[in-house]
Structures are given as structure tokens and as C-alpha cells.
Amino acid sequence: FFSSHKLMSETSPSYSGPEVSARSFEISKRLYPGPKPPASAPASPEKSNGRKVYGASERLTRYPKRRTLPPIDRGRNLKKDEQEGLVERLYQMSLNKMKIRAEKNEARLKSGDVASKVLPPETEQEMVQRIFYQQMKHDQVVAERLNNKYVSPRKKVCMSADEISASNQRLYYDSAAASKAKKDALFETYVLARDPQYAKLSLDEMNATTQRLFVTKS
């Protein structure tokens, strides 16, 4: 019994003798080869000799270095001590920029024939006339846009004359009357109060003066 048991154990696959284990290891290694050794990866630019060349690391890296500091934006990436005087520094930077710009303009005006080509400073009446004329042109453009959008339809519709006049009255004439009242008040404030000769004009002369000052170009 013992001899037959020993014979079966030697021929069985579960026998763990030195010869069988070495043979099974070779078979398993042949059937299931292990992972291949990793190929030699190319050297990164930081570890290669190209870094010794001037500027080679900037050319070889994906993102180049910042040659200038990023502008101060909202202070997200600033430290606590840098955030304290952020508003004051920005204000001082803007003041310095305005000062440099004014100095450059002054130097440009003083040099060469530029000073002779500069227009003389406008008077107060010319300033008021220019501002009012720009406002009147703006009101006219707005009225035309409103008229094209609401009053003048793209398709023909049946509108009575009363509806058309009511639309015009609501969208254009009321706003024009309000802007005319504001212009008259500003005209009295800026022109009549400073130039007494206009105070002696009649109503028709006043309207003619207003037409000449603010409607027609001089």
C-alpha cells in the first residue's frame, strides 16, 4: 500500500519535488511571459544636455516661460500683504499714466508746427452749441429708429389716420416736446443768464436765435 501510494504521489501533478517544480516554472514562463522591460524613454529637456545651451529649455518645454510679469488683475493670486494696498497702487498707477500722457501731449504741442495747427479753445457758447447739437442729432436718430420699429410696419396693415397720428404723438412728438423744454431751460441757464443782450429779444427773435444756435451748423 505504501509503495503504491508513493508511486502515485510522484507521478501526480501535485508532487512538489525539485525536478517537477523547475520544469513547471519553465513551462509557465514560456506560456505566460512577463511584462517587457520598459523602453528607454527620451530624456526630458531638464535632464538633457540641451539645457546647457542658452534658451534650449524654453524651446523644448511645452509652455514657454513668462518673460514679463502678468498684469495685476483682481488680486486672486496675490498674497495677503500684497492685497492690502492694491487699490491705492492701481490708483497711483493710473495717475502716473495720466501724468505721463499729459506731459507727452504738452511736449508734442510745443514742438514744431503743431502749436500753430491747434484750434483755439472754444468759448462757452460754442461748447453749449456743440453739446446741444449732438443731443439733437441723437434724439433724431432715436426717433427714426422708434418710427421704423413701431410706427412704420414692414407689412401693410390697415391703420386709420387717427391711429397713425396717435402713434406718432406717443412715440415722437411727446419726447420731442420734453427734450425741447429741457433745451429751453438749459438755454436760459447757460446763454441768457450770461449774455444780457439775449434777454431783450422778443419771442420770435428768441426762437430764431435758438434755431441759429442749436439747429443749424455755424
C-alpha positions, 0 to 999 in steps of 0.5 A, a space after each residue: 500500500 505504501 509503495 503504491 501510494 508513493 508511486 502515485 504521489 510522484 507521478 501526480 501533478 501535485 508532487 512538489 519535488 525539485 525536478 517537477 517544480 523547475 520544469 513547471 516554472 519553465 513551462 509557465 514562463 514560456 506560456 505566460 511571459 512577463 511584462 517587457 522591460 520598459 523602453 528607454 524613454 527620451 530624456 526630458 529637456 531638464 535632464 538633457 544636455 540641451 539645457 546647457 545651451 542658452 534658451 534650449 529649455 524654453 524651446 523644448 518645454 511645452 509652455 514657454 516661460 513668462 518673460 514679463 510679469 502678468 498684469 495685476 488683475 483682481 488680486 486672486 493670486 496675490 498674497 495677503 500683504 500684497 492685497 492690502 494696498 492694491 487699490 491705492 497702487 492701481 490708483 497711483 498707477 493710473 495717475 502716473 499714466 495720466 501724468 505721463 500722457 499729459 506731459 507727452 501731449 504738452 511736449 508734442 504741442 510745443 514742438 514744431 508746427 503743431 502749436 500753430 495747427 491747434 484750434 483755439 479753445 472754444 468759448 462757452 457758447 460754442 461748447 453749449 452749441 456743440 453739446 446741444 447739437 449732438 443731443 439733437 442729432 441723437 434724439 433724431 436718430 432715436 426717433 427714426 429708429 422708434 418710427 421704423 420699429 413701431 410706427 412704420 410696419 414692414 407689412 401693410 396693415 390697415 391703420 386709420 389716420 387717427 391711429 397713425 397720428 396717435 402713434 406718432 404723438 406717443 412715440 415722437 412728438 411727446 419726447 420731442 416736446 420734453 427734450 425741447 423744454 429741457 433745451 429751453 431751460 438749459 438755454 436760459 441757464 447757460 446763454 441768457 443768464 450770461 449774455 444780457 443782450 439775449 434777454 431783450 429779444 422778443 419771442 420770435 427773435 428768441 426762437 430764431 436765435 435758438 434755431 441759429 444756435 442749436 439747429 443749424 451748423 455755424 
